[in-house]
Amino acid sequence: MTLPSTIVEELTEVCDRLRTHFALWRELRSTDCCNKYQTELEDNCELFESIAEAHLAATILAVCQLMEESDDVLSFPNLLSTLRGTHSGIVAAIETRMFPHREIFLHIHRIRSKVYAHRDSDLGPEMVFAAAPITPDSLGACVDVLQWTASELCFATQLSTHPGTVYDTIDASAAAAVGQLHGVLEALSNTSLERTREG
């Protein structure tokens, strides 16, 4: 049995979007970005807060999509289950890499369920997030292991010629998006500077 390359391709596309959403959310929350563009972010607070919240939501939803265990969905657990009998080596390697993050994945699913899918009448979003011991680093580690998984499966299906090719491509795509964000903030900074000079 060969690995189902079309399924791997689809999951890799989700990983690509996931990394970009996470990178943009993390950049908008980073100390360096907030310090460098403090005026621009504060002057356009509602816009950038909404953008950051949307990227966090998209990150949570994409992680849950990739790690969903319901039988009728396209996800890594279902793909690995299908491959367990014929590709035990790669399944074992991926599951070993994912295992340390299992608790965070569970908390991410809980956030999806309680905040984004079905709003809990007794718990506000802040309480749900506060109850989940998730940090930007732990969320980033989950994103990273999913990206690595996609890259390894692409290599196994011969969608890529080297093990790290797809991983690096996804990273480059996310870096380009962060660069575009900085371009927008820089343009706002220059506009603010021009207004100051005109005033």
Secondary structure, 3 states (H helix, E strand, C coil): CCCCHHHHHHHHHHHHHHHHHHHHHHHHHCHHHHHHCHHHHHHCHHHHHHHHHHHHHHHHHHHHHHHCCCCCCCCHHHHHHHHCCCCHHHHHHHHHHHHHHHHHHHHHHHHHHHHHHCCCCCCCHHHHHHHCCCCHHHHHHHHHHHHHHHHHHHHHCCCCCCCCHHHHHHHHHHHHHHHHHHHHHHHHHHHHHHHHHHC
